[in-house]
Amino acid sequence: MRLFKKIFYSDLIEAKRTTIEAIGFLRESFPLLHEDQAADLRLIFNELLMNAVVHGNRSDVNKKVSIEIEIDGGRIHSRVTDEGPGFDYRKTVTEWNADDNLFDDHGRGVRLAYHMTDMFKFSEKGNVIEFYKRLVAE
């Protein structure tokens, strides 16, 4: 099992850097990673980290975001945590499944991540997102 872990202060540039580092770690750990999945994972991590900075920590540079990625065989487990107050994710997930909300701007990134993973869940407080995704080799 391989592990990537990073903690950074809420900054959008640092979130982008961390996404690049995470994808580098995944490519190094799983050299046969399919290019489509690498692009999907880049989008997932970018959206989750940006969401943690902007919505979770409300861009407060004194608050931190952490990311953990575990690789076990052909599957990854990841957790993104912010220091924000959390939110009622139950209402949000219900709205994601309504067809009339498909084109809403609010929550689109996390909604995409939700649908691009094999398992996606929020902590009870709503400030931690975990997901699992099976990786496919070319």
One Martini backbone bead per residue (centre of mass of N, CA, C, O) as a GRO file, in nm:
protein
  138
    1MET     BB    1   0.098   0.036   0.021
    2ARG     BB    2   0.025   0.372  -0.065
    3LEU     BB    3   0.108   0.720   0.043
    4PHE     BB    4  -0.064   1.039   0.044
    5LYS     BB    5   0.024   1.353   0.215
    6LYS     BB    6  -0.144   1.678   0.271
    7ILE     BB    7  -0.093   2.012   0.405
    8PHE     BB    8  -0.279   2.325   0.359
    9TYR     BB    9  -0.341   2.636   0.300
   10SER     BB   10  -0.588   2.843   0.196
   11ASP     BB   11  -0.518   2.808  -0.153
   12LEU     BB   12  -0.556   2.790  -0.489
   13ILE     BB   13  -0.266   2.738  -0.580
   14GLU     BB   14  -0.216   2.504  -0.379
   15ALA     BB   15  -0.441   2.325  -0.486
   16LYS     BB   16  -0.322   2.289  -0.769
   17ARG     BB   17  -0.051   2.168  -0.680
   18THR     BB   18  -0.173   1.925  -0.532
   19THR     BB   19  -0.302   1.797  -0.776
   20ILE     BB   20  -0.038   1.749  -0.929
   21GLU     BB   21   0.092   1.572  -0.708
   22ALA     BB   22  -0.127   1.352  -0.701
   23ILE     BB   23  -0.097   1.263  -0.997
   24GLY     BB   24   0.200   1.190  -0.976
   25PHE     BB   25   0.163   0.970  -0.764
   26LEU     BB   26  -0.029   0.792  -0.935
   27ARG     BB   27   0.162   0.746  -1.176
   28GLU     BB   28   0.392   0.620  -1.007
   29SER     BB   29   0.210   0.390  -0.872
   30PHE     BB   30   0.042   0.375  -1.171
   31PRO     BB   31   0.178   0.349  -1.479
   32LEU     BB   32  -0.104   0.221  -1.624
   33LEU     BB   33  -0.270   0.461  -1.630
   34HIS     BB   34  -0.534   0.576  -1.763
   35GLU     BB   35  -0.589   0.873  -1.916
   36ASP     BB   36  -0.888   0.912  -1.841
   37GLN     BB   37  -0.846   0.871  -1.535
   38ALA     BB   38  -0.647   1.100  -1.490
   39ALA     BB   39  -0.848   1.321  -1.571
   40ASP     BB   40  -1.062   1.255  -1.363
   41LEU     BB   41  -0.880   1.290  -1.111
   42ARG     BB   42  -0.808   1.582  -1.159
   43LEU     BB   43  -1.095   1.686  -1.133
   44ILE     BB   44  -1.163   1.579  -0.856
   45PHE     BB   45  -0.933   1.714  -0.693
   46ASN     BB   46  -0.979   2.001  -0.780
   47GLU     BB   47  -1.271   2.027  -0.674
   48LEU     BB   48  -1.227   1.942  -0.376
   49LEU     BB   49  -1.005   2.151  -0.304
   50MET     BB   50  -1.154   2.409  -0.387
   51ASN     BB   51  -1.399   2.362  -0.207
   52ALA     BB   52  -1.244   2.364   0.063
   53VAL     BB   53  -1.142   2.653   0.037
   54VAL     BB   54  -1.404   2.820  -0.043
   55HIS     BB   55  -1.642   2.671   0.125
   56GLY     BB   56  -1.521   2.555   0.380
   57ASN     BB   57  -1.291   2.799   0.451
   58ARG     BB   58  -1.354   3.072   0.307
   59SER     BB   59  -1.053   3.160   0.227
   60ASP     BB   60  -0.896   3.101   0.493
   61VAL     BB   61  -0.549   3.122   0.544
   62ASN     BB   62  -0.568   2.984   0.849
   63LYS     BB   63  -0.676   2.741   0.705
   64LYS     BB   64  -0.697   2.390   0.643
   65VAL     BB   65  -0.599   2.134   0.411
   66SER     BB   66  -0.654   1.783   0.352
   67ILE     BB   67  -0.478   1.500   0.199
   68GLU     BB   68  -0.556   1.155   0.113
   69ILE     BB   69  -0.380   0.869  -0.037
   70GLU     BB   70  -0.466   0.533  -0.113
   71ILE     BB   71  -0.297   0.242  -0.234
   72ASP     BB   72  -0.469  -0.072  -0.329
   73GLY     BB   73  -0.375  -0.184  -0.583
   74GLY     BB   74  -0.654  -0.093  -0.800
   75ARG     BB   75  -0.713   0.115  -0.552
   76ILE     BB   76  -0.860   0.413  -0.425
   77HIS     BB   77  -0.828   0.621  -0.131
   78SER     BB   78  -0.990   0.928  -0.031
   79ARG     BB   79  -0.923   1.240   0.164
   80VAL     BB   80  -1.102   1.549   0.233
   81THR     BB   81  -1.016   1.826   0.453
   82ASP     BB   82  -1.168   2.074   0.649
   83GLU     BB   83  -1.221   2.369   0.885
   84GLY     BB   84  -1.507   2.392   0.858
   85PRO     BB   85  -1.856   2.370   0.948
   86GLY     BB   86  -2.004   2.261   0.720
   87PHE     BB   87  -2.290   2.060   0.593
   88ASP     BB   88  -2.593   1.962   0.435
   89TYR     BB   89  -2.560   1.688   0.235
   90ARG     BB   90  -2.839   1.560   0.198
   91LYS     BB   91  -2.965   1.784   0.026
   92THR     BB   92  -2.756   1.786  -0.199
   93VAL     BB   93  -2.786   1.491  -0.298
   94THR     BB   94  -3.083   1.513  -0.370
   95GLU     BB   95  -3.040   1.738  -0.587
   96TRP     BB   96  -2.851   1.570  -0.779
   97ASN     BB   97  -3.104   1.365  -0.857
   98ALA     BB   98  -3.230   1.607  -1.004
   99ASP     BB   99  -3.295   1.701  -1.326
  100ASP     BB  100  -3.350   2.021  -1.271
  101ASN     BB  101  -3.019   2.044  -1.161
  102LEU     BB  102  -2.801   2.001  -1.392
  103PHE     BB  103  -2.738   2.340  -1.445
  104ASP     BB  104  -2.617   2.413  -1.191
  105ASP     BB  105  -2.353   2.588  -1.052
  106HIS     BB  106  -2.399   2.483  -0.779
  107GLY     BB  107  -2.204   2.192  -0.711
  108ARG     BB  108  -2.079   2.066  -0.973
  109GLY     BB  109  -1.801   1.948  -0.890
  110VAL     BB  110  -1.897   1.748  -0.670
  111ARG     BB  111  -2.098   1.606  -0.848
  112LEU     BB  112  -1.896   1.490  -1.044
  113ALA     BB  113  -1.731   1.332  -0.839
  114TYR     BB  114  -1.962   1.151  -0.744
  115HIS     BB  115  -2.004   1.021  -1.044
  116MET     BB  116  -1.675   0.931  -1.079
  117THR     BB  117  -1.718   0.729  -0.851
  118ASP     BB  118  -1.769   0.435  -0.657
  119MET     BB  119  -1.738   0.602  -0.380
  120PHE     BB  120  -1.926   0.849  -0.179
  121LYS     BB  121  -1.856   1.053   0.119
  122PHE     BB  122  -1.965   1.204   0.414
  123SER     BB  123  -1.947   1.345   0.688
  124GLU     BB  124  -2.154   1.436   0.927
  125LYS     BB  125  -2.061   1.743   0.911
  126GLY     BB  126  -1.932   1.801   0.600
  127ASN     BB  127  -1.580   1.827   0.597
  128VAL     BB  128  -1.570   1.533   0.465
  129ILE     BB  129  -1.427   1.353   0.188
  130GLU     BB  130  -1.489   1.033   0.045
  131PHE     BB  131  -1.318   0.798  -0.185
  132TYR     BB  132  -1.359   0.553  -0.444
  133LYS     BB  133  -1.131   0.401  -0.699
  134ARG     BB  134  -1.092   0.224  -0.977
  135LEU     BB  135  -0.821   0.113  -1.158
  136VAL     BB  136  -0.700   0.128  -1.503
  137ALA     BB  137  -0.524  -0.042  -1.727
  138GLU     BB  138  -0.387  -0.042  -2.058
   0.00000   0.00000   0.00000
